Structure formats: structure tokens, C-alpha cells
Amino acid sequence: MSQALLIGVKTYPGESLSSMLLRTAEANALPGPGFVLRVAGIASTFPRLPNEVVSLARVCRQDPELIGALCPREFGVRERGAGPRRRYTYYGANVGQHHLLVGTCERVCPMCIRKFGYLPGVHAFTFVTACPYHQVRILDQCPACERAIDALRPRLHLCQCGFDLGGDGVRVSDEEMRVARLVCRRWQLHFLRETPPRCEDVCDEFNKLDLDDLLRVISFFCTLEAAGGWSRYPASRSKRVRDVAWRVERAGCLVRDWPYGLQSAISKVRDPLVQMPPCTYHSDYLGRLSYRLFTELPEPTFGFIHRAFISSAQRKNATKPFGKIQR
């Protein structure tokens, strides 16, 4: 049986597991959170089995249910949208693997380190590229050594190279913050007793979506390119902040101007130079966009998106210029 540490820290509402482990290691004068996991008999970066959760809770002097909520735990594969995908439970919310950071690397907010002294767990979601509390860009790599920030680094404010991560943050746009606050609100509904205030600059359809459905909608919006084309790969294929932030900002514009933002995006979709037969859609960007929508978001919950898309597509076809080259 693992022995409990001398000092246990108070866990803040919404705190991440790595933040709690870093503060526990510092309070007990340990070199890093890896020693806390080693005392609990855990070889990975976070507990994966129920007995590992109980052992870590005993070592850190925490409630096992709380530790289980802090850990992203896989609970099976479920048919959602395009096909079967691995799913995780995190703070009581069930989300897909491509919407959550699961691994050794993490994202940190410089202002949260400086002002709060801990890191919130909302930064673990792929499309949260800005801190919803301070409106600054969160970091996933060290500005000094440019390495990915390790969850098992020596201290909360220190990188593996010794650089202080609690510096000044970079301000982000309101569109990017809109997505971060919307995701944070839906995430807080799973563990806060008081209902967080709704996002005033977002329509009721998006405020009523649960967390998993909201992340799926944002993932679809992030695949719309600036030039009006169609992204070949899903937006969450790369989870680096620099690869996701500009897509999230564009999704924030669509959410703000709904449904006119979608109409503007559909109007910029390029038409093929050569007229294809009606039975094919391989060179029709609008057709591929429609196929992606109906395969990724087929549930009746997303009916308002389907109606807005069909209306925008009909308006685009009605205003399509003549003179297209025929095959």
C-alpha cells in the first residue's frame, strides 16, 4: 500500500490534474510531480486504472472521486457522426479524443500562473486556444527552448529548461475569446453548483448545445478555409495552438454573425471551372461541404445548422453568374 505524503494541497474548482500534482510536489519539497506518481506506483503521466486513481488519491490526500474526475479516462468507442471514435470522460463531460489533449504535453496560461497560482483544466480542450479568464494566448511550447511544455516539468511556473512561464501574455481577438468562453461555460456546467451566465453575443442555439455537440460544431466550422475552399483534413488533426488558433478565430466570426456569417462563407466557396455531371460531387466544393455536414452532424440537434446551410446554398445557386465553361 502506498504511503500518503505529509502535506496535501487544496484543489481549486476546475483545476487540472497536472497543476494539482505540481503544487503537491512543491509543497512536499519533491523534485517534481513524477515523484508523486512514483510514490503512488503509477508509471504513466496520469492514472488510467481505477486502482491507480485510488492510490494517487491516497498519496495526495484527496478524494478518489475528485481525482477520477480530473483524469481524462477512456470509456469506449461510440458511433458519432462520421464513424466510431474513441471517447473520454473529463470532469463529468463525455468528449471525443480529437477534442481533448491526452498525453504528456499541456497548455499553460502565463496570467493564470502569475495571478491564480494554478492552471484550469479547460485548457485541455483542443479548441480553447485562449484563456477564457484573461483573454491571452495560452502556450503549448516554451518561448525560450521552443519545446513542448511537459506536464511533468519541475515546477508550475518553470519549463524543463528553467524558463519562467509566468510572463506577460499576448492578447487575442474577441472572436477567438468567444469560442473559449462558450466552451468554458458548457464545461463549467458539469461541476459548478451555480449556473454560469450565458454568452450574450451568441445566439440561443449555440448556448443550448451540450459540450460534446458544441465541440463537434466548432470542429465543423474550423474546416472552412478563408479563401472559401474546403480543408482536406479535419481542423483537429494538429492540436498545436498555432495551427488551431486561426481556425478558431474564423469559427468565432461564424458564431457571432449567425446565420449571416455562414452565408458569407458559403458565398466564397469556389465553383469548379468545368461543369461535372449531376451525379458526382468530387470537384464540387459545395457538394463536399454538404456531404461533410450530413455525415459529421446528422442528429436532429443540429437542424438549425442544416437549415442555415441549405438556405445559404440556395441563395448562392440563385446568384451564380452565367458563362461557366461546359465540358
MOKATA-V667727 format. One line per field, one symbol per residue. ss: DSSP state (@ for helix, = for strand, . for the rest). burial: 1 if it has 16 or more other ideal C-beta (glycine too) atoms within 10 Angstrom, else 0. Layout:
ss: ???
burial: ???
//
This chain:
ss: ..............=.@@@@@@@@@@@.....@@@@@@@..........@@@@@@@@@@@...@@@@@@@..========..========..====@@@=....=..=.@@@@@@@...=@@@@=....=.....==.=.=......=.=.......=.....=......=..@@@@@@@@@@@@@@@...............@@@@...@@@@@@@@@@@..=.....=....@@@...@@@@@@@@@@@@@@@@...@@@@@@@@.................@@@@@@@@@@@@...@@@@@@@@@@@@@@@@@@@.........
burial: 000010011011011111111111110101011111101101001110000111111111010001111111100000011000001111101011111111001111111111000111111111111111111111111100000111111111111000001100100100111111111111110100000000100100110010111111111111111001010000110010100110111111111101101110110010110000000010011111110110011000010110011001100100000000000
//
